[in-house]
Amino acid sequence: MSRIENCFKQLKSQNKKGFIPYLTAGDPNLECTLNLMHALVKAGADIIELGYPFSDPSSDGPVIQRAVERSLAKHTRLKDVLALVKRFRQENQNTPVVLMGYLNPIECMGYQKFTDAAIASGVDGVLVVDMPPEEAHEFLQIIHRSVLDCIFLVAPTSREERARKICELSSGYVYYVSLKGVTGASHLDIDSVRTNVNLLKSYCGLPIGIGFGIKDVDTATKLGGLADAIVVGSALVNLIAELKDDYDYSRDELFKHIELIAQMRIGLDNK
């Protein structure tokens, strides 16, 4: 059983919802990212989505794009992110880590080499936002032979036939995009999300996480009641953007700085 599968099994047994924060590795620097990962676990994160930077983050909104730019200015590379996960595993063997990003850095490394390196580092899953299932055959052949989970996005505009195919190819969980547009967008329609997620549940056997547009405790609580987990990205990355690059933050200081994340966790548990 993978760490992700075990995580959702434990959450279900406790009648709890999963909380999955996203942050960009290397923003403001890799050492701070490592401490932030541990602070997120303390704040109640069940799974961590760790973004690896790429020069053309076309699916992301301005908040995460700026985080990627800050990380790239530090010359953060995919191999640096894998090394970061390995360091995280020295203290934490339980919290699943999902790498989230774009296909180009993985292609440059090579599918098999990336998969082997990710497993050796302690990565549990991968979500490649610009790799549609129709074009993922070669990569999926390698991933499905490994212990890594492959997570795909389901958009609100996805037709049922395509959404079913995505669920068949996915493992770990399915990421439902709660609104049209890029990350950090607004105009969240709770009723529409409820309808689409209920339909997705009717034919998807995997846990469903909802992401995009979750900015505060209220939306986290409302959307948490609709699926198995919520994913919070831009709201956290906005807080990280306030951190100074030249200051050595302790984990306790970072925990206090991301208090919103702990509040979202409490809201999920008290819904």
C-alpha positions in Angstrom: 0.0 0.0 0.0 1.4 3.4 -1.0 1.8 6.2 1.5 -1.0 8.1 -0.3 -3.4 5.2 -0.2 -2.6 4.5 3.4 -3.1 8.2 4.2 -6.7 8.3 2.7 -7.4 4.9 4.4 -6.5 6.4 7.8 -8.5 9.6 7.1 -11.6 7.6 6.2 -11.3 5.5 9.4 -11.1 8.7 11.4 -14.0 10.3 9.4 -11.7 13.2 8.4 -11.0 15.1 5.2 -7.6 15.3 3.7 -5.7 18.6 3.6 -3.2 19.0 0.8 -1.2 22.3 0.7 0.9 23.3 -2.3 4.1 25.2 -2.2 6.8 26.0 -4.8 10.2 24.4 -3.9 13.0 27.0 -3.7 10.7 30.0 -2.8 12.2 31.9 -1.1 15.0 29.3 -0.9 15.4 25.5 -0.5 16.3 25.6 3.2 13.2 27.6 3.9 11.1 25.2 1.8 12.3 22.3 3.9 11.3 24.0 7.1 8.0 25.0 5.6 7.2 21.4 4.8 7.7 20.4 8.4 5.7 23.4 9.5 2.9 22.3 7.2 2.8 18.9 8.7 2.5 20.5 12.2 -0.3 22.7 10.9 -2.3 19.6 9.8 -1.2 18.8 6.3 -1.9 15.2 5.3 -0.2 15.3 1.9 2.2 17.9 0.5 2.2 19.0 -3.1 5.6 20.3 -3.9 6.0 22.3 -7.1 9.2 22.1 -9.1 9.9 25.3 -11.1 9.6 25.6 -14.8 10.1 28.7 -16.9 6.6 28.6 -18.6 4.0 27.8 -15.9 1.1 28.5 -18.2 -1.5 26.8 -16.0 -0.7 28.9 -13.0 -1.9 32.3 -12.0 0.2 35.3 -11.2 0.8 34.3 -7.5 2.4 31.0 -8.3 4.1 32.3 -11.4 5.9 34.8 -9.3 6.9 32.1 -6.8 8.3 30.1 -9.7 10.2 33.1 -10.9 11.7 33.6 -7.4 12.7 29.9 -7.3 14.3 30.0 -10.8 16.2 33.1 -9.7 17.8 30.8 -7.2 18.6 28.4 -10.0 16.4 25.7 -8.5 16.4 22.5 -10.6 14.3 19.4 -10.5 17.3 17.4 -9.1 17.5 20.0 -6.3 13.8 19.4 -5.5 14.4 15.6 -5.4 17.3 16.1 -3.0 15.0 18.3 -0.8 12.5 15.5 -0.5 15.2 13.1 0.5 16.2 15.5 3.3 12.5 15.7 4.3 12.4 12.0 4.6 15.2 11.9 7.1 12.8 13.2 9.6 9.4 12.4 8.2 8.6 8.9 6.8 4.8 9.2 6.9 3.6 12.3 5.1 3.1 11.7 1.3 4.8 14.1 -1.1 3.5 14.7 -4.6 5.6 16.5 -7.1 3.5 18.9 -9.2 4.7 20.7 -12.2 5.3 20.6 -16.0 6.5 17.9 -18.3 9.6 19.6 -19.8 12.0 19.1 -16.8 11.0 15.5 -16.5 11.5 14.9 -20.3 14.9 16.6 -20.0 15.9 14.1 -17.2 14.3 11.2 -19.0 11.1 9.3 -17.8 12.9 6.3 -16.4 15.7 8.3 -14.7 13.2 10.6 -13.2 11.0 7.8 -11.9 14.0 6.0 -10.3 15.3 9.2 -8.8 11.9 10.2 -7.4 11.4 6.8 -5.7 14.9 6.9 -4.3 14.2 10.4 -2.9 11.0 9.4 -1.2 8.5 10.9 -3.6 5.1 9.2 -3.6 3.3 10.7 -6.6 3.5 13.0 -9.5 1.1 15.4 -11.1 2.1 16.8 -14.5 -0.3 19.6 -15.3 0.5 19.8 -19.0 0.5 16.1 -19.8 -3.0 15.0 -20.9 -3.7 11.3 -20.6 -4.0 10.9 -24.3 -0.3 11.9 -24.6 1.0 10.1 -21.5 1.3 6.5 -22.8 5.1 6.3 -22.6 5.4 8.0 -19.2 2.4 6.0 -17.8 4.0 2.7 -18.8 7.0 3.5 -16.6 5.0 5.0 -13.8 2.5 2.2 -13.6 5.3 -0.3 -13.3 6.7 1.6 -10.3 5.4 2.4 -6.8 4.7 6.1 -7.7 1.1 7.3 -8.0 0.1 9.3 -11.0 -2.4 12.0 -10.3 -4.4 13.7 -13.1 -6.6 16.8 -13.2 -10.3 16.7 -14.0 -11.6 20.0 -15.2 -15.2 21.3 -14.8 -15.5 21.2 -18.6 -14.3 17.6 -18.9 -16.9 15.3 -20.6 -17.9 12.2 -18.7 -16.2 9.8 -21.1 -12.9 11.6 -20.7 -13.3 12.0 -17.0 -13.9 8.2 -16.7 -10.7 7.6 -18.7 -8.7 9.9 -16.4 -10.0 8.0 -13.4 -8.9 4.7 -14.9 -5.4 6.0 -15.5 -5.0 7.7 -12.2 -3.8 6.4 -8.9 -3.6 7.9 -5.4 -6.3 10.4 -5.9 -8.0 12.5 -8.6 -7.6 16.3 -8.5 -10.8 18.1 -9.4 -10.3 21.6 -10.6 -13.1 23.6 -9.0 -13.3 26.4 -11.5 -12.3 27.4 -15.0 -9.0 29.3 -15.5 -5.6 29.3 -13.9 -4.6 28.7 -10.2 -5.6 31.5 -7.9 -8.7 32.5 -9.9 -11.9 33.5 -8.1 -15.6 33.2 -8.9 -16.1 29.9 -7.2 -19.5 28.3 -7.7 -20.1 25.9 -4.8 -23.3 24.5 -6.2 -21.7 23.7 -9.6 -18.7 22.1 -7.8 -21.1 19.9 -5.7 -22.9 18.7 -8.8 -19.8 17.9 -10.8 -18.0 16.2 -7.8 -21.1 14.0 -7.1 -21.1 12.9 -10.7 -17.4 12.2 -10.6 -17.9 10.2 -7.4 -20.5 8.0 -9.2 -17.8 6.4 -11.4 -14.5 7.2 -9.8 -13.3 4.8 -7.2 -10.4 6.9 -6.1 -10.4 9.7 -3.4 -11.2 13.1 -4.9 -9.4 16.2 -4.0 -10.7 19.7 -4.8 -8.4 22.5 -5.7 -8.3 26.1 -7.2 -10.0 29.0 -5.6 -9.7 27.9 -1.9 -8.6 31.1 -0.2 -10.0 31.1 3.3 -11.4 29.0 6.1 -15.0 29.4 4.8 -14.3 28.0 1.3 -12.0 25.3 2.7 -14.8 24.1 5.0 -17.5 24.3 2.4 -15.5 22.4 -0.3 -14.1 20.0 2.2 -17.6 18.7 2.8 -18.0 17.9 -0.9 -15.0 15.6 -1.5 -12.3 13.6 0.2 -9.7 16.3 0.4 -9.0 19.9 -0.5 -5.9 21.4 -2.1 -4.7 24.9 -1.1 -2.1 26.6 -3.2 -2.2 30.3 -4.0 -3.4 31.3 -0.5 -0.3 29.6 1.0 2.1 30.8 -1.7 0.8 34.4 -1.0 1.9 34.0 2.6 5.3 32.6 1.6 5.8 35.6 -0.7 6.0 37.7 2.4 9.1 35.9 3.7 12.5 37.4 3.5 15.1 35.5 1.5 18.0 36.6 3.8 16.4 35.5 7.1 16.9 32.1 8.7 13.3 31.3 9.8 12.8 28.6 12.4 10.0 26.1 12.0 8.1 27.6 14.8 8.3 31.1 13.2 7.1 29.6 9.9 4.3 27.8 11.7 3.0 31.1 13.1 3.4 32.7 9.7 1.2 30.2 8.0 -1.5 30.3 10.7 -4.2 30.4 8.0 -3.3 26.8 7.1 -3.8 25.6 10.7 -7.1 27.4 10.8 -8.2 25.7 7.6 -7.4 22.4 9.1 -9.5 23.2 12.2 -12.3 24.3 9.9 -12.2 21.0 8.1 -12.3 19.0 11.3 -15.2 21.0 12.7 -17.4 21.1 9.6 
